Amino acid sequence: MSKKMHLGWFMNFSRSTAWNGPWVLESEAREWMNGDYHIDWVRSMERAGFDFAMLEDSSMVSDGYGGSMEADLKYSLYAPKGDPLSIAPVLAKATSNIGIISTASTSFYPPFLLARSIATIDHLSGGRAGWNIVTSSEDRAAQNFGLDKLYEHDERYERADEFVEVVEKLWGSWDEDALVMDRETGTYVDHTKVHPIHHRGKYYGARGPLNLLRPPSGKPVYCQAGGSPRGRQFAAEHADTIISAAQGIEDMREFRDDIRARMLRAGRNPDTCKVMFITMPVLGETQADADRKYEEMKHPTKAGVDVALGHMGALTEIDFTTIDVDKPFPELTTNGHRTTLEKFLKLGRTPREAAGNWSIRYTDPTFVGTPEKVASEMARVFDEVGGDGFLIAGGGSRRGITEITDGLVGALQQLGRVRTSYDSDTLRGNLMAF
Ligand SMILES: Cc1cc2nc3c(=O)[nH]c(=O)nc-3n(C[C@H](O)[C@H](O)[C@H](O)COP(=O)(O)O)c2cc1C
């Protein structure tokens, strides 16, 4: 029997569909912050058996494009955006099987606060919480936390290593049987089973213990997306699932094989981490319908070019308005998203060309066609890469969501390549089921 694939969705607690596009209610384009749209979205995913919803995050209004917030706000690139750790409990209580992964940055959170939040969500959801461990990549975000600029790239991962160590010590500071509820002695929690951690490291200090019972999953699921050698090493040492923007089958295979080799060297079983490749399928009723949508995406308007360069500017802190969009790229470096910049530079000779290819090539191979055709293409790519699954990108109208959850996943179910019912009611249980 063919191997099944895992599915996640790269979700944002922001306006996730073109507010002025088709199939969008005026009221919803304005009021998505009330959470109703996101509840419907995650329920659709759960109906389709997704392993998890991954709530992305950033914490800034960017002025990386031309030194002005105009592009960010006009096209709502990075703002407005709600806090993933605040919507996660709402989504958790509206569902019963799907995992809810929240992005939180080790560069900005104190470990105690984050350990407590994630443990709380794990309790609220009965073991379905996950943490997307990011180190952040923007000075503009750092400036919202009292820093002048971000820590240097590799140092961010050194800090993240220690951050994870502290969080795990805090989760482990309550023995599993600390809650005794002994009526005879009138004891709710046995104090001998709760332990201060007395952590004093290079970057962090926490006395502990956590002021909450151990999370039901013991250790909530770690998601990671590092692409640089240092980022990959961090992910291989810690992650239960890795989300990757590798482009092309060769690149995808290389990435997954490298992660698996790094895991072996770190003493981990490579099957305990699922590598998920981001993809944005373009679906249509007919092939011609899908091809037409794809052609439109390939030839963006001036706004489309601004959006692509505005995104890149925010992620890399390179002001693309100072570079001639029609001349070959000059030498560019960043202390932000290094791998994202490298990939972007490969998308075209000039910024305009790269921007034109960005929306589609960012997720290469791009799957274009009817749900049946895309399902069989995804299965072929999955088999050639060796695993483990896909992370759907793009939000969209309810229609767009349903095209994926009922159309595409329906077709994948017909092929027997995804689950038709959940294996477990915990996130780790579902991730590790196959
Ligand atoms: C699919 C995907 C999703 C990501 N989501 C986020 C996110 O929500 N927030 C964030 O700060 N960074 C996010 N990142 C960036 C990564 O955390 C990481 O900084 C980036 O891939 C660069 O890798 P490096 O840090 O190893 O250079 C994402 C990256 C990828 C590929």
Ligand as a Chemical Component Dictionary entry (heavy atoms), coordinates in Angstrom:
data_LIG
# 
_chem_comp.id                   LIG 
_chem_comp.type                 NON-POLYMER 
_chem_comp.pdbx_formal_charge   0 
_chem_comp.three_letter_code    LIG 
# 
loop_
_chem_comp_atom.comp_id 
_chem_comp_atom.atom_id 
_chem_comp_atom.alt_atom_id 
_chem_comp_atom.type_symbol 
_chem_comp_atom.charge 
_chem_comp_atom.model_Cartn_x 
_chem_comp_atom.model_Cartn_y 
_chem_comp_atom.model_Cartn_z 
_chem_comp_atom.pdbx_ordinal 
LIG C1  C1  C 0 7.008  27.684 5.488  1  
LIG C2  C2  C 0 7.680  28.687 6.364  2  
LIG C3  C3  C 0 6.962  29.357 7.344  3  
LIG C4  C4  C 0 7.563  30.298 8.181  4  
LIG N1  N1  N 0 6.805  30.968 9.123  5  
LIG C5  C5  C 0 7.386  31.935 9.892  6  
LIG C6  C6  C 0 6.608  32.691 10.810 7  
LIG O1  O1  O 0 5.418  32.530 10.953 8  
LIG N2  N2  N 0 7.229  33.649 11.537 9  
LIG C7  C7  C 0 8.587  33.911 11.408 10 
LIG O2  O2  O 0 9.100  34.788 12.111 11 
LIG N3  N3  N 0 9.326  33.195 10.540 12 
LIG C8  C8  C 0 8.773  32.230 9.777  13 
LIG N4  N4  N 0 9.526  31.531 8.868  14 
LIG C9  C9  C 0 10.967 31.828 8.784  15 
LIG C10 C10 C 0 11.815 30.774 9.463  16 
LIG O3  O3  O 0 11.547 30.709 10.834 17 
LIG C11 C11 C 0 13.296 31.055 9.214  18 
LIG O4  O4  O 0 13.677 32.251 9.845  19 
LIG C12 C12 C 0 13.580 31.182 7.737  20 
LIG O5  O5  O 0 13.147 30.008 7.078  21 
LIG C13 C13 C 0 15.076 31.378 7.461  22 
LIG O6  O6  O 0 15.823 30.297 7.917  23 
LIG P1  P1  P 0 17.107 30.543 8.762  24 
LIG O7  O7  O 0 16.666 31.222 10.022 25 
LIG O8  O8  O 0 17.677 29.178 9.050  26 
LIG O9  O9  O 0 18.015 31.413 7.949  27 
LIG C14 C14 C 0 8.942  30.587 8.020  28 
LIG C15 C15 C 0 9.657  29.912 7.036  29 
LIG C16 C16 C 0 9.056  28.987 6.200  30 
LIG C17 C17 C 0 9.874  28.284 5.159  31 
# 
loop_
_chem_comp_bond.comp_id 
_chem_comp_bond.atom_id_1 
_chem_comp_bond.atom_id_2 
_chem_comp_bond.value_order 
_chem_comp_bond.pdbx_ordinal 
LIG C1  C2  SING 1  
LIG C2  C3  SING 2  
LIG C2  C16 DOUB 3  
LIG C3  C4  DOUB 4  
LIG C4  N1  SING 5  
LIG C4  C14 SING 6  
LIG N1  C5  DOUB 7  
LIG C5  C6  SING 8  
LIG C5  C8  SING 9  
LIG C6  O1  DOUB 10 
LIG C6  N2  SING 11 
LIG N2  C7  SING 12 
LIG C7  O2  DOUB 13 
LIG C7  N3  SING 14 
LIG N3  C8  DOUB 15 
LIG C8  N4  SING 16 
LIG N4  C9  SING 17 
LIG N4  C14 SING 18 
LIG C9  C10 SING 19 
LIG C10 O3  SING 20 
LIG C10 C11 SING 21 
LIG C11 O4  SING 22 
LIG C11 C12 SING 23 
LIG C12 O5  SING 24 
LIG C12 C13 SING 25 
LIG C13 O6  SING 26 
LIG O6  P1  SING 27 
LIG P1  O7  DOUB 28 
LIG P1  O8  SING 29 
LIG P1  O9  SING 30 
LIG C14 C15 DOUB 31 
LIG C15 C16 SING 32 
LIG C16 C17 SING 33 
# 
